[in-house]
Every structure is written in structure tokens, then in C-alpha cells.
Amino acid sequence: MIRLTSRTHVPAPPERVWEWLADMDARYRPWHSAHVAWRTLRGSPVTAGSIVYFHERIGWAPVAMRCRIAEALPNRYLRYDALFPHSLAGAGGSFTLDPTTSGCDITVEARMGLSLPIAGPILDALLRAVFPLRHFHSHLAEEGANLARLLVERKDPP
């Protein structure tokens, strides 16, 4: 299993970050220049059981998939799992919001691969060979920095 993480301090309380994530349909594209599209297909981006679609470019690779919001603890934790066919590669991720005295720390995790004997290490090696993991890790860090900036500027999308 491949896990990429990035931690960023955001000078806003977890409630404000959660509210921002809840409006992802409007906020996704302005969040990062590599973001192409986001659509909430069913429910809300911060509600367990909801279905979302996103499309972005990571380095040279287009990444587009439907995901199910697997777990949502308001103002604290959000986990999503890719739906078929990306579920075959174990794709998914999470956002963890840890309150601080000056806002909150956000840990973003992206995961891919399988935790299975034999098949897991083979898939991980294949993913490392074909997917731009260095770019993906940079993308996560840039998203954190951009989110901090957007929340400070409090710019709402048009």
C-alpha cells in the first residue's frame, strides 16, 4: 500500500475548513490550477455515503474517478474510497482536521495499492513505475498551502 501524506497549518478553525469542504462543487477549481472538475453526484461532499466525481492532472497523468464518502466525522475527519474501476487499485484518501490555538492542522492522505500478500507488493511496484508519485506528493502540499491562503483571503468563488 502506498500512502502519501501532507500536513499544513491553516489559520482557520476546523468548522470553517469543514464548511469550505462542504461547498466543493464551487471551490474545487479555484483551489488548485491542476483541478479540472468536481461534481457531487449524490448527497454532500462531507456526508458519509455520498458519491462525488473529480478530475485533476497530477504531473502528466489525468486522474478522474468517482468516490464514495466512506466516513465523515464533522469538523474532524473525512475519508473517501474510489469506486470501480479505481477501487481495484485501492485508491482513496482522507482529510484529518486537528484543532490548534491558532486554527487547525490539516493532514491530507492519498492512498493506492492493496494490503495483500504477493499481489499488494506487485501492484505497488507497478503503481510506482507508472504513476508520478513525486508530483502527487507535491500536489498534496500545494493544495494545503492554497487552502490556507484561500481561507485567510476568505475569497468565495463567483
Phi, psi and omega in degrees: 000130177261128178233126176245132181229154175214137180239132182224140173273134179239126181279055177211148180292158180306326180298321180291320178295316180299316178299320179296314179296328181294340181252038186298331179304322180270334189262346188298308183295316179292343183294320183207141182296341179274354180281128183258311184202151173216134174221130171275116185272329179205130177085219182228146181300347181241027180235127179303139180094346179290157179240130179231159176233135173223156179219128177212169177247125177246105186061235179273350189265125170284134178237115179221128180199160171264141180226154173254133174287109188275327182209137180217110173252104188312133178066011183225312191205138178220125179234138179232148178235136178293148174264170181305136010268349183293340177297335178296334178263008177068027184287146177169190180180186182202162172235127176242127181250116179249115181297144173228175180290341182243021180141241175201157173259133179249125173252121178254132178234135171242140180225151175204154182106180183232146175263066181232144175297146178065297183295322182301305180297327178293314179296318178301316179297319179296315179298318179297327182284327187250343184254137183283076185298324179299317178294322180296316180296318177299320180300317179299316179296319178296321177300317179298313179297318179295320179297316178301315180296314181297322180288326177291316179288339182053039178276123176266147180295156180296000000 
